Amino acid sequence: MSAIAAADRERIFAIVAHIERAWNDADAVCFAQPFADDGEQVNIFGTTLRDRAEIETRHREIFQTIFRGSRNVLTIEALRLIADGAILARVGSIVEVHEGPLRGTLHTRATLVLRRTATRGWEIVTFHNTRVAE
């Protein structure tokens, strides 16, 4: 299998930066934008969000409640071409939560599957996030 093209690698890094910026701005619409219409996210509580609209709705809620005012730093740990037009990304996250039941530093690791489409370019199909034990 061939290596990931530089332009594709740059686009994946841009998507992850987009998600980080959206989180830190508490912008649920922006956060959900890189997901496919039928994209899924499994959050750190094991809840499956089944499409872009549900991802947006749930993030609007958490940005106003348990993650209000939090800061998130995302780091791409690995990228792997898994098929033509499909990339697997492993992304580490450090979230500083300033109040509420999750107050403190939260470490997570997400596995993202992204696909390239003719209309949208790269989009997130699956985003499975796991809390990393202290």
VOROKOL-130394 format. One record per residue: residue number from 1; residue in one letter; z, x, y negated of N, C-alpha, C in turn. Coordinates in pm, whole numbers. Layout:
N
{i->NUM | aa->A | n.w->Z | n.u->X | n.v->Y | ca.w->Z | ca.u->X | ca.v->Y | c.w->Z | c.u->X | c.v->Y}
...
***
This chain:
134
{i->1 | aa->M | n.w->0 | n.u->85 | n.v->117 | ca.w->0 | ca.u->0 | ca.v->0 | c.w->0 | c.u->90 | c.v->-124}
{i->2 | aa->S | n.w->-75 | n.u->52 | n.v->-225 | ca.w->-87 | ca.u->135 | ca.v->-344 | c.w->36 | c.u->123 | c.v->-433}
{i->3 | aa->A | n.w->48 | n.u->215 | n.v->-525 | ca.w->159 | ca.u->215 | ca.v->-620 | c.w->140 | c.u->104 | c.v->-723}
{i->4 | aa->I | n.w->245 | n.u->73 | n.v->-793 | ca.w->239 | ca.u->-28 | ca.v->-898 | c.w->167 | c.u->33 | c.v->-1019}
{i->5 | aa->A | n.w->67 | n.u->-36 | n.v->-1068 | ca.w->-7 | ca.u->11 | ca.v->-1185 | c.w->86 | c.u->21 | c.v->-1306}
{i->6 | aa->A | n.w->61 | n.u->117 | n.v->-1391 | ca.w->145 | ca.u->139 | ca.v->-1509 | c.w->156 | c.u->14 | c.v->-1595}
{i->7 | aa->A | n.w->46 | n.u->-57 | n.v->-1615 | ca.w->49 | ca.u->-179 | ca.v->-1697 | c.w->136 | c.u->-286 | c.v->-1634}
{i->8 | aa->D | n.w->133 | n.u->-298 | n.v->-1502 | ca.w->216 | ca.u->-396 | ca.v->-1433 | c.w->364 | c.u->-357 | c.v->-1442}
{i->9 | aa->R | n.w->390 | n.u->-229 | n.v->-1424 | ca.w->527 | ca.u->-179 | ca.v->-1436 | c.w->582 | c.u->-209 | c.v->-1576}
{i->10 | aa->E | n.w->503 | n.u->-181 | n.v->-1677 | ca.w->545 | ca.u->-208 | ca.v->-1816 | c.w->572 | c.u->-356 | c.v->-1838}
{i->11 | aa->R | n.w->490 | n.u->-443 | n.v->-1778 | ca.w->509 | ca.u->-587 | ca.v->-1794 | c.w->638 | c.u->-633 | c.v->-1727}
{i->12 | aa->I | n.w->670 | n.u->-578 | n.v->-1611 | ca.w->794 | ca.u->-615 | ca.v->-1542 | c.w->915 | c.u->-570 | c.v->-1626}
{i->13 | aa->F | n.w->909 | n.u->-448 | n.v->-1679 | ca.w->1016 | ca.u->-400 | ca.v->-1766 | c.w->1030 | c.u->-491 | c.v->-1888}
{i->14 | aa->A | n.w->918 | n.u->-537 | n.v->-1943 | ca.w->921 | ca.u->-626 | ca.v->-2060 | c.w->985 | c.u->-761 | c.v->-2024}
{i->15 | aa->I | n.w->957 | n.u->-812 | n.v->-1905 | ca.w->1017 | ca.u->-938 | ca.v->-1861 | c.w->1168 | c.u->-924 | c.v->-1850}
{i->16 | aa->V | n.w->1215 | n.u->-816 | n.v->-1791 | ca.w->1359 | ca.u->-794 | ca.v->-1777 | c.w->1423 | c.u->-778 | c.v->-1915}
{i->17 | aa->A | n.w->1359 | n.u->-707 | n.v->-2005 | ca.w->1411 | ca.u->-694 | ca.v->-2142 | c.w->1415 | c.u->-830 | c.v->-2211}
{i->18 | aa->H | n.w->1316 | n.u->-913 | n.v->-2186 | ca.w->1309 | ca.u->-1048 | ca.v->-2241 | c.w->1430 | c.u->-1131 | c.v->-2194}
{i->19 | aa->I | n.w->1460 | n.u->-1123 | n.v->-2064 | ca.w->1575 | ca.u->-1196 | ca.v->-2009 | c.w->1705 | c.u->-1146 | c.v->-2072}
{i->20 | aa->E | n.w->1720 | n.u->-1015 | n.v->-2084 | ca.w->1840 | ca.u->-959 | ca.v->-2146 | c.w->1856 | c.u->-1008 | c.v->-2290}
{i->21 | aa->R | n.w->1750 | n.u->-1002 | n.v->-2366 | ca.w->1753 | ca.u->-1047 | ca.v->-2507 | c.w->1787 | c.u->-1196 | c.v->-2516}
{i->22 | aa->A | n.w->1725 | n.u->-1276 | n.v->-2430 | ca.w->1751 | ca.u->-1420 | ca.v->-2430 | c.w->1898 | c.u->-1448 | c.v->-2397}
{i->23 | aa->W | n.w->1952 | n.u->-1378 | n.v->-2299 | ca.w->2094 | ca.u->-1396 | ca.v->-2264 | c.w->2180 | c.u->-1364 | c.v->-2385}
{i->24 | aa->N | n.w->2157 | n.u->-1248 | n.v->-2445 | ca.w->2241 | ca.u->-1203 | ca.v->-2557 | c.w->2225 | c.u->-1290 | c.v->-2681}
{i->25 | aa->D | n.w->2113 | n.u->-1360 | n.v->-2692 | ca.w->2092 | ca.u->-1456 | ca.v->-2801 | c.w->2137 | c.u->-1597 | c.v->-2762}
{i->26 | aa->A | n.w->2184 | n.u->-1613 | n.v->-2638 | ca.w->2224 | ca.u->-1745 | ca.v->-2584 | c.w->2110 | c.u->-1846 | c.v->-2600}
{i->27 | aa->D | n.w->1989 | n.u->-1802 | n.v->-2569 | ca.w->1869 | ca.u->-1884 | ca.v->-2585 | c.w->1817 | c.u->-1926 | c.v->-2447}
{i->28 | aa->A | n.w->1854 | n.u->-2045 | n.v->-2405 | ca.w->1819 | ca.u->-2092 | ca.v->-2271 | c.w->1669 | c.u->-2113 | c.v->-2254}
{i->29 | aa->V | n.w->1602 | n.u->-2160 | n.v->-2358 | ca.w->1456 | ca.u->-2180 | ca.v->-2351 | c.w->1387 | c.u->-2046 | c.v->-2327}
{i->30 | aa->C | n.w->1427 | n.u->-1947 | n.v->-2404 | ca.w->1368 | ca.u->-1812 | ca.v->-2391 | c.w->1403 | c.u->-1752 | c.v->-2255}
{i->31 | aa->F | n.w->1527 | n.u->-1773 | n.v->-2208 | ca.w->1569 | ca.u->-1720 | ca.v->-2079 | c.w->1481 | c.u->-1773 | c.v->-1967}
{i->32 | aa->A | n.w->1451 | n.u->-1902 | n.v->-1970 | ca.w->1376 | ca.u->-1967 | ca.v->-1862 | c.w->1225 | c.u->-1938 | c.v->-1869}
{i->33 | aa->Q | n.w->1176 | n.u->-1897 | n.v->-1982 | ca.w->1031 | ca.u->-1883 | ca.v->-2004 | c.w->960 | c.u->-1796 | c.v->-1900}
{i->34 | aa->P | n.w->1014 | n.u->-1682 | n.v->-1856 | ca.w->940 | ca.u->-1599 | ca.v->-1759 | c.w->935 | c.u->-1654 | c.v->-1617}
{i->35 | aa->F | n.w->1007 | n.u->-1763 | n.v->-1590 | ca.w->1009 | ca.u->-1820 | ca.v->-1456 | c.w->885 | c.u->-1907 | c.v->-1433}
{i->36 | aa->A | n.w->837 | n.u->-1907 | n.v->-1310 | ca.w->731 | ca.u->-1999 | ca.v->-1271 | c.w->782 | c.u->-2141 | c.v->-1286}
{i->37 | aa->D | n.w->691 | n.u->-2236 | n.v->-1304 | ca.w->733 | ca.u->-2377 | ca.v->-1312 | c.w->821 | c.u->-2414 | c.v->-1193}
{i->38 | aa->D | n.w->784 | n.u->-2362 | n.v->-1074 | ca.w->860 | ca.u->-2392 | ca.v->-951 | c.w->952 | c.u->-2276 | c.v->-912}
{i->39 | aa->G | n.w->981 | n.u->-2188 | n.v->-1009 | ca.w->1068 | ca.u->-2074 | ca.v->-981 | c.w->1209 | c.u->-2119 | c.v->-947}
{i->40 | aa->E | n.w->1277 | n.u->-2036 | n.v->-869 | ca.w->1414 | ca.u->-2065 | ca.v->-829 | c.w->1507 | c.u->-1953 | c.v->-872}
{i->41 | aa->Q | n.w->1631 | n.u->-1991 | n.v->-899 | ca.w->1735 | ca.u->-1893 | ca.v->-924 | c.w->1858 | c.u->-1931 | c.v->-845}
{i->42 | aa->V | n.w->1913 | n.u->-1835 | n.v->-773 | ca.w->2043 | ca.u->-1852 | ca.v->-710 | c.w->2139 | c.u->-1771 | c.v->-795}
{i->43 | aa->N | n.w->2240 | n.u->-1840 | n.v->-850 | ca.w->2333 | ca.u->-1771 | ca.v->-940 | c.w->2449 | c.u->-1708 | c.v->-863}
{i->44 | aa->I | n.w->2540 | n.u->-1645 | n.v->-936 | ca.w->2650 | ca.u->-1571 | ca.v->-871 | c.w->2748 | c.u->-1662 | c.v->-798}
{i->45 | aa->F | n.w->2739 | n.u->-1792 | n.v->-821 | ca.w->2826 | ca.u->-1887 | ca.v->-752 | c.w->2757 | c.u->-1947 | c.v->-629}
{i->46 | aa->G | n.w->2632 | n.u->-1905 | n.v->-604 | ca.w->2558 | ca.u->-1954 | ca.v->-488 | c.w->2482 | c.u->-2084 | c.v->-514}
{i->47 | aa->T | n.w->2480 | n.u->-2128 | n.v->-638 | ca.w->2408 | ca.u->-2250 | ca.v->-674 | c.w->2260 | c.u->-2220 | c.v->-690}
{i->48 | aa->T | n.w->2175 | n.u->-2303 | n.v->-628 | ca.w->2030 | ca.u->-2285 | ca.v->-641 | c.w->1978 | c.u->-2376 | c.v->-751}
{i->49 | aa->L | n.w->1912 | n.u->-2315 | n.v->-849 | ca.w->1844 | ca.u->-2386 | ca.v->-957 | c.w->1697 | c.u->-2391 | c.v->-917}
{i->50 | aa->R | n.w->1638 | n.u->-2508 | n.v->-909 | ca.w->1512 | ca.u->-2527 | ca.v->-837 | c.w->1384 | c.u->-2524 | c.v->-917}
{i->51 | aa->D | n.w->1389 | n.u->-2517 | n.v->-1048 | ca.w->1266 | ca.u->-2504 | ca.v->-1126 | c.w->1301 | c.u->-2455 | c.v->-1267}
{i->52 | aa->R | n.w->1199 | n.u->-2426 | n.v->-1345 | ca.w->1222 | ca.u->-2369 | ca.v->-1478 | c.w->1308 | c.u->-2462 | c.v->-1563}
{i->53 | aa->A | n.w->1284 | n.u->-2593 | n.v->-1557 | ca.w->1361 | ca.u->-2688 | ca.v->-1637 | c.w->1509 | c.u->-2684 | c.v->-1601}
{i->54 | aa->E | n.w->1540 | n.u->-2678 | n.v->-1472 | ca.w->1680 | ca.u->-2672 | ca.v->-1429 | c.w->1744 | c.u->-2539 | c.v->-1468}
{i->55 | aa->I | n.w->1668 | n.u->-2431 | n.v->-1460 | ca.w->1718 | ca.u->-2300 | ca.v->-1502 | c.w->1753 | c.u->-2305 | c.v->-1651}
{i->56 | aa->E | n.w->1666 | n.u->-2363 | n.v->-1730 | ca.w->1692 | ca.u->-2376 | ca.v->-1874 | c.w->1817 | c.u->-2461 | c.v->-1900}
{i->57 | aa->T | n.w->1826 | n.u->-2576 | n.v->-1836 | ca.w->1940 | ca.u->-2667 | ca.v->-1857 | c.w->2071 | c.u->-2600 | c.v->-1820}
{i->58 | aa->R | n.w->2075 | n.u->-2537 | n.v->-1704 | ca.w->2200 | ca.u->-2472 | ca.v->-1659 | c.w->2239 | c.u->-2358 | c.v->-1751}
{i->59 | aa->H | n.w->2140 | n.u->-2280 | n.v->-1798 | ca.w->2174 | ca.u->-2169 | ca.v->-1887 | c.w->2220 | c.u->-2219 | c.v->-2024}
{i->60 | aa->R | n.w->2164 | n.u->-2328 | n.v->-2069 | ca.w->2213 | ca.u->-2387 | ca.v->-2194 | c.w->2362 | c.u->-2419 | c.v->-2179}
{i->61 | aa->E | n.w->2399 | n.u->-2475 | n.v->-2064 | ca.w->2539 | ca.u->-2509 | ca.v->-2037 | c.w->2629 | c.u->-2386 | c.v->-2033}
{i->62 | aa->I | n.w->2589 | n.u->-2285 | n.v->-1957 | ca.w->2678 | ca.u->-2168 | ca.v->-1942 | c.w->2684 | c.u->-2084 | c.v->-2069}
{i->63 | aa->F | n.w->2578 | n.u->-2085 | n.v->-2150 | ca.w->2582 | ca.u->-2012 | ca.v->-2277 | c.w->2679 | c.u->-2078 | c.v->-2375}
{i->64 | aa->Q | n.w->2710 | n.u->-2205 | n.v->-2353 | ca.w->2804 | ca.u->-2277 | ca.v->-2439 | c.w->2945 | c.u->-2282 | c.v->-2381}
{i->65 | aa->T | n.w->2960 | n.u->-2240 | n.v->-2254 | ca.w->3090 | ca.u->-2252 | ca.v->-2188 | c.w->3135 | c.u->-2117 | c.v->-2132}
{i->66 | aa->I | n.w->3123 | n.u->-2096 | n.v->-2002 | ca.w->3185 | ca.u->-1979 | ca.v->-1937 | c.w->3128 | c.u->-1845 | c.v->-1982}
{i->67 | aa->F | n.w->3004 | n.u->-1843 | n.v->-2035 | ca.w->2946 | ca.u->-1717 | ca.v->-2081 | c.w->2923 | c.u->-1716 | c.v->-2233}
{i->68 | aa->R | n.w->2993 | n.u->-1804 | n.v->-2304 | ca.w->2977 | ca.u->-1809 | ca.v->-2450 | c.w->3015 | c.u->-1674 | c.v->-2512}
{i->69 | aa->G | n.w->2924 | n.u->-1620 | n.v->-2593 | ca.w->2950 | ca.u->-1495 | ca.v->-2662 | c.w->2941 | c.u->-1370 | c.v->-2576}
{i->70 | aa->S | n.w->2902 | n.u->-1385 | n.v->-2451 | ca.w->2895 | ca.u->-1269 | ca.v->-2362 | c.w->2776 | c.u->-1180 | c.v->-2399}
{i->71 | aa->R | n.w->2784 | n.u->-1055 | n.v->-2355 | ca.w->2677 | ca.u->-957 | ca.v->-2375 | c.w->2635 | c.u->-906 | c.v->-2238}
{i->72 | aa->N | n.w->2504 | n.u->-894 | n.v->-2218 | ca.w->2450 | ca.u->-857 | ca.v->-2088 | c.w->2358 | c.u->-736 | c.v->-2105}
{i->73 | aa->V | n.w->2375 | n.u->-638 | n.v->-2020 | ca.w->2285 | ca.u->-522 | ca.v->-2016 | c.w->2222 | c.u->-520 | c.v->-1877}
{i->74 | aa->L | n.w->2089 | n.u->-526 | n.v->-1874 | ca.w->2015 | ca.u->-527 | ca.v->-1748 | c.w->1946 | c.u->-393 | c.v->-1729}
{i->75 | aa->T | n.w->1945 | n.u->-346 | n.v->-1605 | ca.w->1880 | ca.u->-219 | ca.v->-1572 | c.w->1798 | c.u->-238 | c.v->-1445}
{i->76 | aa->I | n.w->1670 | n.u->-205 | n.v->-1454 | ca.w->1588 | ca.u->-208 | ca.v->-1333 | c.w->1625 | c.u->-89 | c.v->-1247}
{i->77 | aa->E | n.w->1669 | n.u->-118 | n.v->-1125 | ca.w->1710 | ca.u->-13 | ca.v->-1032 | c.w->1596 | c.u->29 | c.v->-940}
{i->78 | aa->A | n.w->1507 | n.u->-66 | n.v->-908 | ca.w->1396 | ca.u->-35 | ca.v->-817 | c.w->1287 | c.u->-140 | c.v->-834}
{i->79 | aa->L | n.w->1163 | n.u->-95 | n.v->-817 | ca.w->1047 | ca.u->-184 | ca.v->-812 | c.w->968 | c.u->-148 | c.v->-688}
{i->80 | aa->R | n.w->915 | n.u->-252 | n.v->-622 | ca.w->836 | ca.u->-227 | ca.v->-501 | c.w->724 | c.u->-329 | c.v->-493}
{i->81 | aa->L | n.w->603 | n.u->-279 | n.v->-476 | ca.w->489 | ca.u->-367 | ca.v->-452 | c.w->500 | c.u->-418 | c.v->-310}
{i->82 | aa->I | n.w->507 | n.u->-551 | n.v->-294 | ca.w->523 | ca.u->-606 | ca.v->-159 | c.w->396 | c.u->-671 | c.v->-107}
{i->83 | aa->A | n.w->302 | n.u->-697 | n.v->-197 | ca.w->169 | ca.u->-749 | ca.v->-161 | c.w->86 | c.u->-742 | c.v->-289}
{i->84 | aa->D | n.w->-43 | n.u->-754 | n.v->-275 | ca.w->-127 | ca.u->-757 | ca.v->-394 | c.w->-82 | c.u->-874 | c.v->-481}
{i->85 | aa->G | n.w->-40 | n.u->-845 | n.v->-604 | ca.w->4 | ca.u->-949 | ca.v->-695 | c.w->147 | c.u->-995 | c.v->-674}
{i->86 | aa->A | n.w->227 | n.u->-917 | n.v->-599 | ca.w->368 | ca.u->-953 | ca.v->-576 | c.w->455 | c.u->-828 | c.v->-583}
{i->87 | aa->I | n.w->558 | n.u->-836 | n.v->-667 | ca.w->649 | ca.u->-722 | ca.v->-685 | c.w->791 | c.u->-769 | c.v->-661}
{i->88 | aa->L | n.w->868 | n.u->-685 | n.v->-593 | ca.w->1010 | ca.u->-705 | ca.v->-574 | c.w->1082 | c.u->-612 | c.v->-672}
{i->89 | aa->A | n.w->1174 | n.u->-667 | n.v->-751 | ca.w->1252 | ca.u->-587 | ca.v->-845 | c.w->1400 | c.u->-605 | c.v->-814}
{i->90 | aa->R | n.w->1472 | n.u->-493 | n.v->-815 | ca.w->1618 | ca.u->-498 | ca.v->-803 | c.w->1674 | c.u->-462 | c.v->-941}
{i->91 | aa->V | n.w->1759 | n.u->-550 | n.v->-994 | ca.w->1806 | ca.u->-536 | ca.v->-1131 | c.w->1958 | c.u->-542 | c.v->-1134}
{i->92 | aa->G | n.w->2020 | n.u->-441 | n.v->-1191 | ca.w->2164 | ca.u->-440 | ca.v->-1210 | c.w->2199 | c.u->-503 | c.v->-1344}
{i->93 | aa->S | n.w->2316 | n.u->-560 | n.v->-1351 | ca.w->2361 | ca.u->-627 | ca.v->-1472 | c.w->2508 | c.u->-597 | c.v->-1497}
{i->94 | aa->I | n.w->2540 | n.u->-571 | n.v->-1623 | ca.w->2680 | ca.u->-559 | ca.v->-1665 | c.w->2698 | c.u->-661 | c.v->-1776}
{i->95 | aa->V | n.w->2784 | n.u->-759 | n.v->-1750 | ca.w->2810 | ca.u->-865 | ca.v->-1846 | c.w->2952 | c.u->-850 | c.v->-1899}
{i->96 | aa->E | n.w->2963 | n.u->-841 | n.v->-2030 | ca.w->3094 | ca.u->-839 | ca.v->-2096 | c.w->3125 | c.u->-981 | c.v->-2140}
{i->97 | aa->V | n.w->3226 | n.u->-1040 | n.v->-2077 | ca.w->3266 | ca.u->-1177 | ca.v->-2105 | c.w->3395 | c.u->-1171 | c.v->-2187}
{i->98 | aa->H | n.w->3392 | n.u->-1233 | n.v->-2305 | ca.w->3503 | ca.u->-1216 | ca.v->-2399 | c.w->3612 | c.u->-1321 | c.v->-2389}
{i->99 | aa->E | n.w->3586 | n.u->-1430 | n.v->-2316 | ca.w->3686 | ca.u->-1537 | ca.v->-2306 | c.w->3663 | c.u->-1616 | c.v->-2178}
{i->100 | aa->G | n.w->3761 | n.u->-1698 | n.v->-2146 | ca.w->3744 | ca.u->-1790 | ca.v->-2033 | c.w->3778 | c.u->-1730 | c.v->-1898}
{i->101 | aa->P | n.w->3746 | n.u->-1803 | n.v->-1790 | ca.w->3788 | ca.u->-1766 | ca.v->-1655 | c.w->3722 | c.u->-1639 | c.v->-1602}
{i->102 | aa->L | n.w->3609 | n.u->-1599 | n.v->-1659 | ca.w->3541 | ca.u->-1477 | ca.v->-1614 | c.w->3562 | c.u->-1361 | c.v->-1710}
{i->103 | aa->R | n.w->3659 | n.u->-1374 | n.v->-1798 | ca.w->3684 | ca.u->-1271 | ca.v->-1900 | c.w->3693 | c.u->-1133 | c.v->-1837}
{i->104 | aa->G | n.w->3626 | n.u->-1038 | n.v->-1901 | ca.w->3625 | ca.u->-900 | ca.v->-1854 | c.w->3483 | c.u->-854 | c.v->-1829}
{i->105 | aa->T | n.w->3469 | n.u->-754 | n.v->-1746 | ca.w->3338 | ca.u->-697 | ca.v->-1715 | c.w->3294 | c.u->-747 | c.v->-1579}
{i->106 | aa->L | n.w->3175 | n.u->-805 | n.v->-1576 | ca.w->3119 | ca.u->-861 | ca.v->-1455 | c.w->2995 | c.u->-780 | c.v->-1416}
{i->107 | aa->H | n.w->2994 | n.u->-727 | n.v->-1295 | ca.w->2879 | ca.u->-652 | ca.v->-1244 | c.w->2805 | c.u->-741 | c.v->-1145}
{i->108 | aa->T | n.w->2673 | n.u->-748 | n.v->-1161 | ca.w->2591 | ca.u->-823 | ca.v->-1066 | c.w->2469 | c.u->-742 | c.v->-1029}
{i->109 | aa->R | n.w->2405 | n.u->-783 | n.v->-922 | ca.w->2278 | ca.u->-724 | ca.v->-881 | c.w->2186 | c.u->-839 | c.v->-843}
{i->110 | aa->A | n.w->2068 | n.u->-838 | n.v->-902 | ca.w->1971 | ca.u->-945 | ca.v->-876 | c.w->1850 | c.u->-888 | c.v->-804}
{i->111 | aa->T | n.w->1794 | n.u->-969 | n.v->-718 | ca.w->1667 | ca.u->-939 | ca.v->-654 | c.w->1567 | c.u->-1042 | c.v->-707}
{i->112 | aa->L | n.w->1461 | n.u->-993 | n.v->-767 | ca.w->1358 | ca.u->-1079 | ca.v->-825 | c.w->1228 | c.u->-1060 | c.v->-748}
{i->113 | aa->V | n.w->1160 | n.u->-1168 | n.v->-720 | ca.w->1024 | ca.u->-1164 | ca.v->-670 | c.w->937 | c.u->-1217 | c.v->-783}
{i->114 | aa->L | n.w->839 | n.u->-1137 | n.v->-822 | ca.w->747 | ca.u->-1175 | ca.v->-929 | c.w->606 | c.u->-1180 | c.v->-874}
{i->115 | aa->R | n.w->528 | n.u->-1275 | n.v->-926 | ca.w->388 | ca.u->-1284 | ca.v->-884 | c.w->299 | c.u->-1281 | c.v->-1008}
{i->116 | aa->R | n.w->181 | n.u->-1230 | n.v->-988 | ca.w->81 | ca.u->-1226 | ca.v->-1095 | c.w->-9 | c.u->-1347 | c.v->-1080}
{i->117 | aa->T | n.w->-27 | n.u->-1421 | n.v->-1189 | ca.w->-115 | ca.u->-1537 | ca.v->-1188 | c.w->-226 | c.u->-1515 | c.v->-1290}
{i->118 | aa->A | n.w->-334 | n.u->-1588 | n.v->-1271 | ca.w->-448 | ca.u->-1576 | ca.v->-1363 | c.w->-416 | c.u->-1634 | c.v->-1500}
{i->119 | aa->T | n.w->-327 | n.u->-1732 | n.v->-1507 | ca.w->-301 | ca.u->-1799 | ca.v->-1634 | c.w->-183 | c.u->-1741 | c.v->-1711}
{i->120 | aa->R | n.w->-76 | n.u->-1703 | n.v->-1641 | ca.w->45 | ca.u->-1656 | ca.v->-1710 | c.w->71 | c.u->-1508 | c.v->-1694}
{i->121 | aa->G | n.w->-6 | n.u->-1441 | n.v->-1613 | ca.w->27 | ca.u->-1302 | ca.v->-1583 | c.w->145 | c.u->-1300 | c.v->-1486}
{i->122 | aa->W | n.w->240 | n.u->-1209 | n.v->-1506 | ca.w->355 | ca.u->-1197 | ca.v->-1417 | c.w->458 | c.u->-1304 | c.v->-1449}
{i->123 | aa->E | n.w->512 | n.u->-1366 | n.v->-1344 | ca.w->617 | ca.u->-1465 | ca.v->-1360 | c.w->717 | c.u->-1451 | c.v->-1246}
{i->124 | aa->I | n.w->839 | n.u->-1495 | n.v->-1271 | ca.w->945 | ca.u->-1486 | ca.v->-1170 | c.w->937 | c.u->-1608 | c.v->-1079}
{i->125 | aa->V | n.w->926 | n.u->-1581 | n.v->-950 | ca.w->924 | ca.u->-1686 | ca.v->-848 | c.w->1066 | c.u->-1710 | c.v->-796}
{i->126 | aa->T | n.w->1138 | n.u->-1602 | n.v->-772 | ca.w->1274 | ca.u->-1609 | ca.v->-719 | c.w->1361 | c.u->-1507 | c.v->-790}
{i->127 | aa->F | n.w->1481 | n.u->-1548 | n.v->-825 | ca.w->1579 | ca.u->-1462 | ca.v->-892 | c.w->1712 | c.u->-1490 | c.v->-822}
{i->128 | aa->H | n.w->1752 | n.u->-1401 | n.v->-732 | ca.w->1876 | ca.u->-1421 | ca.v->-655 | c.w->1980 | c.u->-1321 | c.v->-707}
{i->129 | aa->N | n.w->2084 | n.u->-1374 | n.v->-770 | ca.w->2185 | ca.u->-1290 | ca.v->-834 | c.w->2314 | c.u->-1292 | c.v->-752}
{i->130 | aa->T | n.w->2374 | n.u->-1175 | n.v->-736 | ca.w->2494 | ca.u->-1159 | ca.v->-657 | c.w->2597 | c.u->-1082 | c.v->-736}
{i->131 | aa->R | n.w->2719 | n.u->-1130 | n.v->-734 | ca.w->2828 | ca.u->-1057 | ca.v->-799 | c.w->2863 | c.u->-936 | c.v->-714}
{i->132 | aa->V | n.w->2878 | n.u->-821 | n.v->-778 | ca.w->2913 | ca.u->-697 | ca.v->-708 | c.w->3066 | c.u->-686 | c.v->-708}
{i->133 | aa->A | n.w->3123 | n.u->-661 | n.v->-591 | ca.w->3269 | ca.u->-647 | ca.v->-578 | c.w->3318 | c.u->-532 | c.v->-666}
{i->134 | aa->E | n.w->3434 | n.u->-551 | n.v->-722 | ca.w->3493 | ca.u->-448 | ca.v->-809 | c.w->3518 | c.u->-321 | c.v->-731}
***
